[in-house]
Amino acid sequence: MGTRGSVRTILIAVAAGALLLGAAGCAVETDVPPSTMASPVASDAPVEATPVAEGAQDDPVQIQVSGDPSVGVTFSRVRIAPGATTGEHCHHGYLVAVVEEGELTHHAPTHPDGVRVYVEGESIIEGPGYVHEGRNERSEDTVLWVAYIIPEGEPLAETDLANCDER
């Protein structure tokens, strides 16, 4: 499969995952452990998708993940406590996130001054290889909805900086 087919496949996987995440959005906050939840019952009801976070991106987005043709797509709701940090790390693929609550102070060489503050409703796209760190410098939680598009077998976040392309 060529590059165009790979990118299209990844984008379709992300869109399908987003639809599934949105449809299951209410279940994310439940007190019932996932292993004890009832299986869905077939019905003629239409599919319902509930957006859980929305963000705008001013620049065009193109995602191409190198390496093994198998790419994993993982969705996470990430909560960063006041004063907490993600620690320095990189990714082997891409991260697409939306700030649902609070602010994220993002330290990365991709920003003109090396730092940018993302606020509620903004989206973040992190590419592969470069070292960066997210910090919650506020007094309330920062909550992110994150889609990781990472080659199968690689960690969602690489904390061994020797394995990052740019240090």
Buried (B, 14 or more C-beta within 10 A) or exposed (E): EEEEEBBEEBBEBBEEBBEEBBBBBEEEEEEEEEEEEEEEEEEEEEEEBEEBBEBEEEEEEEBBBEBEEEBBBEBBBBBBEEEBBBEBBBBBBBBBBBBBBBBBBBBBEEEEEEEBBBEBEBBBBBBBBBBBBBBBBBEEBBBBBBBBBBBEEBBBBBEEEEEBEEE
